[in-house]
Amino acid sequence: MIGLTSGLPKELLIAGGLPAVEHVARECSASGITDLMIVIAPGKQAIEALFARRAGTAGLPERIVFTVQREPRGLADAIRL
């Protein structure tokens, strides 16, 4: 993936004109979810910066917050956060 991302988190790869993680956030909003928590790994602040730039954009949840999973312990631990 390094060749594709040039150091950019893979969640920010462009798919269909938008970063992949933004598609997920938009699907959440379309499903009626207004508050979204995104769990990121240390060093992936670029994901948080993306949504900071797009705050208030139509089609995104009203409130997006971030939490950092300090040690990779899998999906169940991330959900527990």
FENHU-V172425 format. One record per run of one state. SS is the DSSP state (H for helix, E for strand, C for the rest). FROM is the first residue (numbers start at 0). TO is the last residue. Records with the same first field share a line. If there is no record, write none. Layout:
SS->FROM-TO, FROM-TO
This chain:
C->0-0, 5-8, 12-12, 15-16, 30-33, 41-43, 53-61, 69-73, 80-80
H->1-4, 9-11, 19-29, 44-52, 74-79
E->13-14, 17-18, 34-40, 62-68
